[in-house]
Amino acid sequence: MSGELSPIDKAKFVAAKRSVDYVEDGMRVGLGTGSTAAWMVRCLGELVREDGLKIKGVPTSTRTAELAREVGIEVISLDEAKWLDLTIDGADEFDGDLSLIKGGGGALLQEKIVATASDQMIVIADIGKEVETLGAFPLPVELIPFGWQTTQALIEETLISMDVLGRNSTLRMNGPRPFITDEGNYILDLHLNRIGEPRQLAMVLNQMPGVVENGLFIDICDSVIVGFGDGRVEVRDINAGTVEESRLDFLEDDNLFSDLSE
Ligand SMILES: O=C(CO)[C@H](O)[C@H](O)COP(=O)(O)O
């Protein structure tokens, strides 16, 4: 069954599988969005159903909320939880400082709010997400629909003075219509190619009227669990400065694996 998954999917799966080792009874856990996070939610659901793990989950999107309920995780709102022990989420890119680009799935706003309200954020990613410098992946920026083209023009003009290589942007579409986020906003994808000063760019973007949030996560992620296509997993902890390696045996997880690949 595992042979049906691509090396990237295997890498995502092993990272997701390893991450649930960090979840303990009684925790309030932020549940990320995206394909890697979805596997983490399914792995957690299995622990809840089969091992009696007791947790409360705060999802970062309606998609994740549906999946969490489906697999048996108790879902509560962030306001009910108030504060979280741990958030586990995917990323589109991560660098050596564990700065991230997120929002490929359009859920960056809730993801940033939830991760910031957590004692710890663990990112789960395949090795292909690691970069030396952020920016090859288009940077998602969530915009208020009102006057979005004016906001886009302002952003592109401001980018002239920023340390980036490209500065054109595209409105994210869902077929013939703009993609709409869970909060009813638009996503503008910035094609920057290289972001020299992510911290500065994140601050500048968030000061613009019409911008709700940007997909740069700076000083939010504590560790990244990197999965490889051959089953290897690395846990990189930015605070401890450690890298811990392990390997996951695919065969042991065939049932879950086959569920996930459907
Ligand atoms: O930020 C995200 C959603 O807004 C995702 O975590 C990110 O796009 C990674 O997705 P995937 O795990 O499917 O590669």
The ligand as an SDF file (V2000), in Angstrom:
LIG
                    3D

 14 13  0  0  0  0  0  0  0  0999 V2000
    0.1010   27.1000    5.2460 O   0  0  0  0  0  0  0  0  0  0  0  0
   -0.5930   26.1860    4.9040 C   0  0  0  0  0  0  0  0  0  0  0  0
   -2.0380   26.3250    4.6400 C   0  0  0  0  0  0  0  0  0  0  0  0
   -2.4510   27.6660    4.6860 O   0  0  0  0  0  0  0  0  0  0  0  0
   -0.0230   24.8130    4.7700 C   0  0  0  0  0  0  0  0  0  0  0  0
    0.4620   24.4050    5.9900 O   0  0  0  0  0  0  0  0  0  0  0  0
    1.0620   24.8480    3.7410 C   0  0  0  0  0  0  0  0  0  0  0  0
    0.5020   25.3310    2.5170 O   0  0  0  0  0  0  0  0  0  0  0  0
    1.6830   23.4650    3.5140 C   0  0  0  0  0  0  0  0  0  0  0  0
    0.7480   22.6270    2.8970 O   0  0  0  0  0  0  0  0  0  0  0  0
    1.0710   21.1130    2.5700 P   0  0  0  0  0  0  0  0  0  0  0  0
    1.2850   20.4140    3.8560 O   0  0  0  0  0  0  0  0  0  0  0  0
   -0.1700   20.6380    1.8410 O   0  0  0  0  0  0  0  0  0  0  0  0
    2.2920   21.0820    1.6820 O   0  0  0  0  0  0  0  0  0  0  0  0
  1  2  2  0
  2  3  1  0
  2  5  1  0
  3  4  1  0
  5  6  1  0
  5  7  1  0
  7  8  1  0
  7  9  1  0
  9 10  1  0
 10 11  1  0
 11 12  2  0
 11 13  1  0
 11 14  1  0
M  END
$$$$
